[in-house]
Amino acid sequence: MWLQRRIQFEARPRGFHLVTAEVTKALPELNQVSVGLLHLMIQHTSASLALNEDASADVRRDFETWFDQAVPECAPYWTHTLEGPDDMPAHIKAALLGPSLTLPISNGSLALGTWQGIYLCEHRDRGGSRSLVATIWGDAAE
């Protein structure tokens, strides 16, 4: 079984946003896969995807705090500044975290760990809506 679909997310403020439920809701065909993979790729260079803690919002806030300190705005060494002070840091953060995730599917569900969730990592103050390409491939459930 192969399926590919675009998932559109509404604009979100800068931060790390838990989107596992939105992704699975947009892909009802997951329940038709006995064993397979879900590949997610964000089609933007100033946002990223990550898999991490889904129980405590403090973890997402701490991610944001660390990334903002590690990759500061208005640093004197940035030369790509035409799109605002958050743009070049957003590109760096997105490159560090990456544009994609590949997740296992088992018996019709994502086979995530107990405390794992999918993050949409918005690195711009006003990044706008974001698009993912979701590709499912695997064996159909019988």
OpenMM code with the backbone's topology and positions (N, CA, C; nanometers):
from openmm import Vec3, app, unit

residues = "MET TRP LEU GLN ARG ARG ILE GLN PHE GLU ALA ARG PRO ARG GLY PHE HIS LEU VAL THR ALA GLU VAL THR LYS ALA LEU PRO GLU LEU ASN GLN VAL SER VAL GLY LEU LEU HIS LEU MET ILE GLN HIS THR SER ALA SER LEU ALA LEU ASN GLU ASP ALA SER ALA ASP VAL ARG ARG ASP PHE GLU THR TRP PHE ASP GLN ALA VAL PRO GLU CYS ALA PRO TYR TRP THR HIS THR LEU GLU GLY PRO ASP ASP MET PRO ALA HIS ILE LYS ALA ALA LEU LEU GLY PRO SER LEU THR LEU PRO ILE SER ASN GLY SER LEU ALA LEU GLY THR TRP GLN GLY ILE TYR LEU CYS GLU HIS ARG ASP ARG GLY GLY SER ARG SER LEU VAL ALA THR ILE TRP GLY ASP ALA ALA GLU".split()
positions = [
    Vec3(0.0845, -0.1181, 0.0000),
    Vec3(0.0000, 0.0000, 0.0000),
    Vec3(0.0887, 0.1239, 0.0000),
    Vec3(0.0574, 0.2164, -0.0860),
    Vec3(0.1240, 0.3463, -0.0908),
    Vec3(0.0177, 0.4546, -0.0859),
    Vec3(0.0442, 0.5585, -0.0097),
    Vec3(-0.0463, 0.6729, -0.0033),
    Vec3(0.0374, 0.7967, 0.0228),
    Vec3(0.0058, 0.9032, -0.0481),
    Vec3(0.0742, 1.0300, -0.0209),
    Vec3(-0.0297, 1.1406, -0.0149),
    Vec3(-0.0136, 1.2256, 0.0853),
    Vec3(-0.1100, 1.3324, 0.1086),
    Vec3(-0.0383, 1.4534, 0.1665),
    Vec3(-0.0885, 1.5690, 0.1342),
    Vec3(-0.0383, 1.6929, 0.1947),
    Vec3(-0.1237, 1.7240, 0.3174),
    Vec3(-0.0582, 1.7607, 0.4256),
    Vec3(-0.1267, 1.8021, 0.5477),
    Vec3(-0.0943, 1.9495, 0.5682),
    Vec3(-0.1973, 2.0308, 0.5814),
    Vec3(-0.1802, 2.1753, 0.5993),
    Vec3(-0.2083, 2.2103, 0.7450),
    Vec3(-0.1146, 2.2818, 0.8062),
    Vec3(-0.1323, 2.3301, 0.9430),
    Vec3(-0.1578, 2.4798, 0.9397),
    Vec3(-0.2492, 2.5255, 1.0238),
    Vec3(-0.2718, 2.6690, 1.0379),
    Vec3(-0.1474, 2.7328, 1.0982),
    Vec3(-0.1339, 2.8643, 1.0766),
    Vec3(-0.0210, 2.9387, 1.1321),
    Vec3(-0.0194, 2.9250, 1.2841),
    Vec3(0.1002, 2.9124, 1.3368),
    Vec3(0.1204, 2.9024, 1.4811),
    Vec3(0.2275, 3.0026, 1.5217),
    Vec3(0.2278, 3.0418, 1.6482),
    Vec3(0.3355, 3.1297, 1.6940),
    Vec3(0.4665, 3.0520, 1.7047),
    Vec3(0.5747, 3.1247, 1.7198),
    Vec3(0.7034, 3.0587, 1.7386),
    Vec3(0.6936, 2.9638, 1.8573),
    Vec3(0.7532, 2.8457, 1.8430),
    Vec3(0.7529, 2.7481, 1.9509),
    Vec3(0.7485, 2.6066, 1.8974),
    Vec3(0.7416, 2.5145, 1.9903),
    Vec3(0.7393, 2.3714, 1.9605),
    Vec3(0.5980, 2.3220, 1.9907),
    Vec3(0.5276, 2.2789, 1.8861),
    Vec3(0.3859, 2.2466, 1.8971),
    Vec3(0.3627, 2.0976, 1.8751),
    Vec3(0.2899, 2.0357, 1.9659),
    Vec3(0.2575, 1.8943, 1.9571),
    Vec3(0.1468, 1.8752, 1.8524),
    Vec3(0.1749, 1.7995, 1.7476),
    Vec3(0.0789, 1.7838, 1.6367),
    Vec3(0.0456, 1.6379, 1.6059),
    Vec3(0.0789, 1.5474, 1.6948),
    Vec3(0.0553, 1.4044, 1.6694),
    Vec3(-0.0909, 1.3769, 1.6347),
    Vec3(-0.1820, 1.4305, 1.7126),
    Vec3(-0.3246, 1.4046, 1.6890),
    Vec3(-0.3700, 1.4614, 1.5547),
    Vec3(-0.3198, 1.5774, 1.5164),
    Vec3(-0.3566, 1.6366, 1.3872),
    Vec3(-0.3056, 1.5510, 1.2711),
    Vec3(-0.1846, 1.4999, 1.2859),
    Vec3(-0.1275, 1.4156, 1.1803),
    Vec3(-0.2090, 1.2873, 1.1662),
    Vec3(-0.2359, 1.2200, 1.2754),
    Vec3(-0.3091, 1.0929, 1.2666),
    Vec3(-0.4528, 1.1144, 1.2191),
    Vec3(-0.5143, 1.2267, 1.2577),
    Vec3(-0.6500, 1.2562, 1.2108),
    Vec3(-0.6521, 1.2784, 1.0593),
    Vec3(-0.5469, 1.3395, 1.0071),
    Vec3(-0.5386, 1.3662, 0.8632),
    Vec3(-0.5074, 1.2403, 0.7823),
    Vec3(-0.4697, 1.1319, 0.8506),
    Vec3(-0.4303, 1.0082, 0.7824),
    Vec3(-0.5115, 0.8891, 0.8344),
    Vec3(-0.6423, 0.8876, 0.8104),
    Vec3(-0.7233, 0.7756, 0.8612),
    Vec3(-0.6801, 0.6407, 0.8026),
    Vec3(-0.6087, 0.6428, 0.6909),
    Vec3(-0.5628, 0.5190, 0.6275),
    Vec3(-0.4567, 0.4465, 0.7105),
    Vec3(-0.3998, 0.5136, 0.8095),
    Vec3(-0.3032, 0.4456, 0.8976),
    Vec3(-0.3618, 0.3158, 0.9516),
    Vec3(-0.4921, 0.3179, 0.9848),
    Vec3(-0.5518, 0.1980, 1.0449),
    Vec3(-0.5638, 0.0814, 0.9469),
    Vec3(-0.5306, 0.1037, 0.8196),
    Vec3(-0.5336, -0.0029, 0.7195),
    Vec3(-0.3968, -0.0699, 0.7012),
    Vec3(-0.2966, -0.0237, 0.7773),
    Vec3(-0.1607, -0.0741, 0.7603),
    Vec3(-0.1238, -0.1650, 0.8774),
    Vec3(-0.0871, -0.2895, 0.8457),
    Vec3(-0.0465, -0.3813, 0.9534),
    Vec3(0.0974, -0.3546, 0.9957),
    Vec3(0.1855, -0.3315, 0.8982),
    Vec3(0.3251, -0.2980, 0.9270),
    Vec3(0.3737, -0.2059, 0.8155),
    Vec3(0.4385, -0.0964, 0.8543),
    Vec3(0.4845, -0.0033, 0.7519),
    Vec3(0.5545, 0.1169, 0.8125),
    Vec3(0.5651, 0.2206, 0.7301),
    Vec3(0.6328, 0.3430, 0.7703),
    Vec3(0.5517, 0.4639, 0.7273),
    Vec3(0.5593, 0.5678, 0.8082),
    Vec3(0.5057, 0.6986, 0.7739),
    Vec3(0.6235, 0.7937, 0.7647),
    Vec3(0.6387, 0.8547, 0.6494),
    Vec3(0.7427, 0.9557, 0.6316),
    Vec3(0.6741, 1.0917, 0.6245),
    Vec3(0.7208, 1.1849, 0.7064),
    Vec3(0.6696, 1.3219, 0.7077),
    Vec3(0.7821, 1.4152, 0.6681),
    Vec3(0.7533, 1.5088, 0.5756),
    Vec3(0.8526, 1.6070, 0.5339),
    Vec3(0.7859, 1.7433, 0.5300),
    Vec3(0.8417, 1.8387, 0.6052),
    Vec3(0.7879, 1.9745, 0.6062),
    Vec3(0.8471, 2.0509, 0.4880),
    Vec3(0.7624, 2.1243, 0.4179),
    Vec3(0.8040, 2.1914, 0.2950),
    Vec3(0.8445, 2.3369, 0.3206),
    Vec3(0.9232, 2.3569, 0.4211),
    Vec3(0.9641, 2.4933, 0.4583),
    Vec3(1.1068, 2.4900, 0.5109),
    Vec3(1.1760, 2.6029, 0.5003),
    Vec3(1.3146, 2.6101, 0.5466),
    Vec3(1.3296, 2.6864, 0.6777),
    Vec3(1.2192, 2.7304, 0.7362),
    Vec3(1.2282, 2.8012, 0.8639),
    Vec3(1.1392, 2.7365, 0.9698),
    Vec3(1.1037, 2.6111, 0.9474),
    Vec3(1.0304, 2.5298, 1.0442),
    Vec3(1.0840, 2.3883, 1.0304),
    Vec3(1.0609, 2.3059, 1.1308),
    Vec3(1.1152, 2.1706, 1.1276),
    Vec3(1.0220, 2.0746, 1.2001),
    Vec3(1.0618, 1.9485, 1.2011),
    Vec3(0.9879, 1.8436, 1.2703),
    Vec3(1.0810, 1.7770, 1.3715),
    Vec3(1.0233, 1.7295, 1.4798),
    Vec3(1.1004, 1.6549, 1.5796),
    Vec3(1.0083, 1.5555, 1.6480),
    Vec3(1.0680, 1.4553, 1.7080),
    Vec3(0.9952, 1.3576, 1.7880),
    Vec3(1.0518, 1.3665, 1.9287),
    Vec3(0.9648, 1.3935, 2.0265),
    Vec3(1.0139, 1.4061, 2.1626),
    Vec3(0.8986, 1.3954, 2.2605),
    Vec3(0.9233, 1.4322, 2.3840),
    Vec3(0.8309, 1.4254, 2.4982),
    Vec3(0.6949, 1.4867, 2.4643),
    Vec3(0.5886, 1.4119, 2.4909),
    Vec3(0.4559, 1.4667, 2.4629),
    Vec3(0.3718, 1.4937, 2.5873),
    Vec3(0.4237, 1.4664, 2.7052),
    Vec3(0.3425, 1.4793, 2.8262),
    Vec3(0.3553, 1.6155, 2.8936),
    Vec3(0.4714, 1.6756, 2.8890),
    Vec3(0.4929, 1.8007, 2.9618),
    Vec3(0.5205, 1.9157, 2.8661),
    Vec3(0.4392, 2.0185, 2.8738),
    Vec3(0.4610, 2.1393, 2.7930),
    Vec3(0.5913, 2.2083, 2.8323),
    Vec3(0.6408, 2.1826, 2.9535),
    Vec3(0.7687, 2.2413, 2.9950),
    Vec3(0.8823, 2.1997, 2.9021),
    Vec3(0.8768, 2.0773, 2.8518),
    Vec3(0.9818, 2.0298, 2.7618),
    Vec3(0.9835, 2.1148, 2.6356),
    Vec3(0.8669, 2.1420, 2.5804),
    Vec3(0.8604, 2.2231, 2.4590),
    Vec3(0.9080, 2.3662, 2.4857),
    Vec3(0.8717, 2.4220, 2.5999),
    Vec3(0.9199, 2.5569, 2.6364),
    Vec3(1.0708, 2.5567, 2.6553),
    Vec3(1.1256, 2.4515, 2.7162),
    Vec3(1.2707, 2.4437, 2.7356),
    Vec3(1.3445, 2.4294, 2.6018),
    Vec3(1.2866, 2.3549, 2.5075),
    Vec3(1.3451, 2.3477, 2.3740),
    Vec3(1.3553, 2.4879, 2.3144),
    Vec3(1.2457, 2.5616, 2.3210),
    Vec3(1.2430, 2.6967, 2.2643),
    Vec3(1.3466, 2.7859, 2.3324),
    Vec3(1.3553, 2.7802, 2.4626),
    Vec3(1.4525, 2.8617, 2.5362),
    Vec3(1.5946, 2.8276, 2.4941),
    Vec3(1.6256, 2.6984, 2.4862),
    Vec3(1.7616, 2.6579, 2.4495),
    Vec3(1.7956, 2.7031, 2.3081),
    Vec3(1.7049, 2.6770, 2.2128),
    Vec3(1.7332, 2.7146, 2.0740),
    Vec3(1.7474, 2.8652, 2.0581),
    Vec3(1.6667, 2.9443, 2.1290),
    Vec3(1.6783, 3.0896, 2.1192),
    Vec3(1.8116, 3.1393, 2.1740),
    Vec3(1.8656, 3.0739, 2.2748),
    Vec3(1.9968, 3.1131, 2.3279),
    Vec3(2.1102, 3.0613, 2.2394),
    Vec3(2.0952, 2.9419, 2.1863),
    Vec3(2.2008, 2.8833, 2.1038),
    Vec3(2.2124, 2.9514, 1.9674),
    Vec3(2.0994, 2.9963, 1.9142),
    Vec3(2.0967, 3.0592, 1.7816),
    Vec3(2.0244, 3.1941, 1.7965),
    Vec3(2.0960, 3.2963, 1.8413),
    Vec3(2.0318, 3.4237, 1.8752),
    Vec3(1.9949, 3.5075, 1.7533),
    Vec3(1.8924, 3.5887, 1.7712),
    Vec3(1.8577, 3.6885, 1.6706),
    Vec3(1.9542, 3.8066, 1.6828),
    Vec3(1.9616, 3.8831, 1.5762),
    Vec3(2.0406, 4.0073, 1.5740),
    Vec3(2.1892, 3.9851, 1.6026),
    Vec3(2.2388, 3.8665, 1.5794),
    Vec3(2.3821, 3.8423, 1.5980),
    Vec3(2.4582, 3.9211, 1.4912),
    Vec3(2.5701, 3.9790, 1.5259),
    Vec3(2.6426, 4.0630, 1.4296),
    Vec3(2.6997, 3.9860, 1.3110),
    Vec3(2.7063, 3.8542, 1.3190),
    Vec3(2.7637, 3.7749, 1.2105),
    Vec3(2.6616, 3.7319, 1.1053),
    Vec3(2.5312, 3.7553, 1.1250),
    Vec3(2.4322, 3.7201, 1.0237),
    Vec3(2.4429, 3.8166, 0.9062),
    Vec3(2.4435, 3.7645, 0.7858),
    Vec3(2.4416, 3.8482, 0.6661),
    Vec3(2.3081, 3.8389, 0.5921),
    Vec3(2.2340, 3.7313, 0.6113),
    Vec3(2.1008, 3.7139, 0.5508),
    Vec3(2.0001, 3.7759, 0.6480),
    Vec3(1.9720, 3.9052, 0.6305),
    Vec3(1.8884, 3.9773, 0.7270),
    Vec3(1.7690, 4.0482, 0.6640),
    Vec3(1.7509, 4.0395, 0.5330),
    Vec3(1.6450, 4.1145, 0.4647),
    Vec3(1.5043, 4.0753, 0.5086),
    Vec3(1.4863, 3.9517, 0.5527),
    Vec3(1.3524, 3.9048, 0.5898),
    Vec3(1.3248, 3.9167, 0.7393),
    Vec3(1.4068, 3.9905, 0.8112),
    Vec3(1.3835, 4.0132, 0.9531),
    Vec3(1.4818, 3.9398, 1.0410),
    Vec3(1.4885, 3.9807, 1.1670),
    Vec3(1.5884, 3.9244, 1.2581),
    Vec3(1.5649, 3.7789, 1.2967),
    Vec3(1.4430, 3.7275, 1.2768),
    Vec3(1.4167, 3.5873, 1.3126),
    Vec3(1.4403, 3.4917, 1.1965),
    Vec3(1.4674, 3.5435, 1.0757),
    Vec3(1.4736, 3.4577, 0.9580),
    Vec3(1.5975, 3.3686, 0.9544),
    Vec3(1.7163, 3.4263, 0.9611),
    Vec3(1.8375, 3.3430, 0.9545),
    Vec3(1.8464, 3.2472, 1.0729),
    Vec3(1.8173, 3.2925, 1.1956),
    Vec3(1.8150, 3.1946, 1.3052),
    Vec3(1.7148, 3.0812, 1.2802),
    Vec3(1.6020, 3.1125, 1.2169),
    Vec3(1.5030, 3.0080, 1.1868),
    Vec3(1.5602, 2.9051, 1.0902),
    Vec3(1.6364, 2.9506, 0.9898),
    Vec3(1.6978, 2.8568, 0.8956),
    Vec3(1.7981, 2.7648, 0.9666),
    Vec3(1.8777, 2.8219, 1.0563),
    Vec3(1.9768, 2.7418, 1.1305),
    Vec3(1.9056, 2.6385, 1.2180),
    Vec3(1.8045, 2.6819, 1.2920),
    Vec3(1.7304, 2.5898, 1.3798),
    Vec3(1.6665, 2.4774, 1.2988),
    Vec3(1.6083, 2.5130, 1.1829),
    Vec3(1.5462, 2.4113, 1.0987),
    Vec3(1.6494, 2.3118, 1.0465),
    Vec3(1.7695, 2.3617, 1.0125),
    Vec3(1.8750, 2.2716, 0.9650),
    Vec3(1.9225, 2.1791, 1.0763),
    Vec3(1.9290, 2.2291, 1.1986),
    Vec3(1.9727, 2.1467, 1.3113),
    Vec3(1.8731, 2.0352, 1.3422),
    Vec3(1.7452, 2.0669, 1.3397),
    Vec3(1.6434, 1.9674, 1.3728),
    Vec3(1.6036, 1.8809, 1.2542),
    Vec3(1.6019, 1.9378, 1.1360),
    Vec3(1.5725, 1.8617, 1.0156),
    Vec3(1.4300, 1.8755, 0.9678),
    Vec3(1.4099, 1.8447, 0.8391),
    Vec3(1.2788, 1.8616, 0.7776),
    Vec3(1.1895, 1.7378, 0.7808),
    Vec3(1.2391, 1.6245, 0.8308),
    Vec3(1.1585, 1.5033, 0.8153),
    Vec3(1.1691, 1.4082, 0.9333),
    Vec3(1.0682, 1.3224, 0.9398),
    Vec3(1.0633, 1.2116, 1.0357),
    Vec3(1.0171, 1.0871, 0.9600),
    Vec3(1.0708, 0.9723, 0.9953),
    Vec3(1.0207, 0.8443, 0.9465),
    Vec3(0.9815, 0.7635, 1.0695),
    Vec3(0.8541, 0.7284, 1.0749),
    Vec3(0.7969, 0.6658, 1.1942),
    Vec3(0.7374, 0.5293, 1.1604),
    Vec3(0.7518, 0.4316, 1.2499),
    Vec3(0.6955, 0.2989, 1.2237),
    Vec3(0.5439, 0.2966, 1.2443),
    Vec3(0.4794, 0.2138, 1.1636),
    Vec3(0.3366, 0.1863, 1.1781),
    Vec3(0.3242, 0.0394, 1.2148),
    Vec3(0.2462, 0.0117, 1.3172),
    Vec3(0.2261, -0.1259, 1.3617),
    Vec3(0.0789, -0.1466, 1.3964),
    Vec3(0.0182, -0.2437, 1.3337),
    Vec3(-0.1217, -0.2780, 1.3616),
    Vec3(-0.2149, -0.1574, 1.3552),
    Vec3(-0.1955, -0.0732, 1.2537),
    Vec3(-0.2875, 0.0369, 1.2293),
    Vec3(-0.2627, 0.1645, 1.3057),
    Vec3(-0.1528, 0.1720, 1.3789),
    Vec3(-0.1216, 0.2919, 1.4576),
    Vec3(0.0262, 0.3246, 1.4485),
    Vec3(0.0589, 0.4500, 1.4764),
    Vec3(0.1997, 0.4849, 1.4878),
    Vec3(0.2576, 0.4128, 1.6085),
    Vec3(0.3724, 0.3514, 1.5913),
    Vec3(0.4365, 0.2752, 1.6994),
    Vec3(0.5349, 0.3666, 1.7729),
    Vec3(0.4795, 0.4674, 1.8403),
    Vec3(0.5612, 0.5617, 1.9167),
    Vec3(0.5775, 0.5118, 2.0590),
    Vec3(0.6817, 0.5610, 2.1249),
    Vec3(0.7018, 0.5290, 2.2654),
    Vec3(0.5944, 0.5943, 2.3510),
    Vec3(0.5844, 0.5496, 2.4743),
    Vec3(0.4795, 0.5956, 2.5652),
    Vec3(0.4720, 0.7469, 2.5750),
    Vec3(0.5850, 0.8149, 2.5799),
    Vec3(0.5856, 0.9603, 2.5998),
    Vec3(0.6337, 1.0350, 2.4763),
    Vec3(0.6191, 0.9772, 2.3586),
    Vec3(0.6681, 1.0425, 2.2373),
    Vec3(0.5549, 1.1063, 2.1578),
    Vec3(0.5855, 1.2231, 2.1024),
    Vec3(0.4912, 1.2927, 2.0169),
    Vec3(0.5635, 1.3666, 1.9062),
    Vec3(0.4894, 1.3998, 1.8022),
    Vec3(0.5432, 1.4722, 1.6870),
    Vec3(0.5330, 1.6220, 1.7143),
    Vec3(0.6450, 1.6911, 1.6982),
    Vec3(0.6482, 1.8366, 1.7142),
    Vec3(0.6558, 1.9033, 1.5772),
    Vec3(0.5746, 2.0065, 1.5600),
    Vec3(0.5958, 2.1048, 1.4553),
    Vec3(0.6747, 2.2163, 1.5229),
    Vec3(0.7941, 2.2397, 1.4773),
    Vec3(0.8835, 2.3380, 1.5383),
    Vec3(0.8796, 2.4643, 1.4533),
    Vec3(0.8096, 2.5637, 1.5019),
    Vec3(0.7971, 2.6909, 1.4295),
    Vec3(0.9057, 2.7848, 1.4796),
    Vec3(0.9937, 2.8238, 1.3887),
    Vec3(1.1094, 2.9046, 1.4277),
    Vec3(1.0952, 3.0526, 1.3922),
    Vec3(0.9867, 3.0907, 1.3266),
    Vec3(0.9622, 3.2319, 1.2936),
    Vec3(0.8565, 3.2880, 1.3865),
    Vec3(0.8608, 3.4196, 1.4072),
    Vec3(0.7564, 3.4837, 1.4876),
    Vec3(0.6206, 3.4708, 1.4192),
    Vec3(0.6184, 3.4875, 1.2876),
    Vec3(0.4960, 3.4742, 1.2090),
    Vec3(0.5292, 3.3949, 1.0836),
    Vec3(0.5414, 3.2658, 1.0997),
    Vec3(0.5825, 3.1806, 0.9887),
    Vec3(0.4727, 3.1491, 0.8893),
    Vec3(0.3493, 3.1692, 0.9264),
    Vec3(0.2386, 3.1376, 0.8368),
    Vec3(0.1994, 2.9914, 0.8438),
    Vec3(0.1094, 2.9530, 0.7555),
    Vec3(0.0665, 2.8128, 0.7526),
    Vec3(0.1840, 2.7264, 0.7066),
    Vec3(0.1811, 2.6014, 0.7461),
    Vec3(0.2895, 2.5083, 0.7127),
    Vec3(0.2312, 2.3839, 0.6479),
    Vec3(0.3044, 2.3292, 0.5508),
    Vec3(0.2605, 2.2094, 0.4774),
    Vec3(0.3567, 2.0939, 0.5020),
    Vec3(0.2987, 1.9771, 0.5229),
    Vec3(0.3758, 1.8529, 0.5302),
    Vec3(0.3348, 1.7646, 0.4136),
    Vec3(0.4300, 1.6896, 0.3614),
    Vec3(0.3976, 1.5800, 0.2712),
    Vec3(0.4089, 1.4532, 0.3549),
    Vec3(0.2992, 1.3805, 0.3620),
    Vec3(0.2945, 1.2559, 0.4386),
    Vec3(0.2881, 1.1398, 0.3397),
    Vec3(0.3801, 1.0458, 0.3554),
    Vec3(0.3821, 0.9276, 0.2696),
    Vec3(0.3737, 0.8037, 0.3574),
    Vec3(0.2729, 0.7233, 0.3317),
    Vec3(0.2554, 0.5951, 0.4022),
    Vec3(0.2914, 0.4845, 0.3044),
    Vec3(0.3722, 0.3912, 0.3514),
    Vec3(0.3923, 0.2694, 0.2737),
    Vec3(0.4045, 0.1528, 0.3688),
    Vec3(0.3408, 0.0423, 0.3280),
    Vec3(0.3430, -0.0757, 0.4125),
    Vec3(0.2447, -0.1803, 0.3647),
    Vec3(0.2329, -0.2859, 0.4429),
    Vec3(0.1435, -0.3956, 0.4121),
    Vec3(0.0050, -0.3638, 0.4639),
    Vec3(-0.0932, -0.3836, 0.3791),
    Vec3(-0.2317, -0.3595, 0.4179),
    Vec3(-0.2769, -0.4647, 0.5189),
    Vec3(-0.3540, -0.4172, 0.6171),
    Vec3(-0.4118, -0.5097, 0.7147),
    Vec3(-0.5126, -0.5992, 0.6444),
    Vec3(-0.5223, -0.7230, 0.6901),
    Vec3(-0.6160, -0.8165, 0.6254),
    Vec3(-0.7450, -0.8258, 0.6989),
] * unit.nanometer
topology = app.Topology()
chain = topology.addChain("A")
for resn in residues:
    res = topology.addResidue(resn, chain)
    for name in ("N", "CA", "C"):
        topology.addAtom(name, app.Element.getBySymbol(name[0]), res)
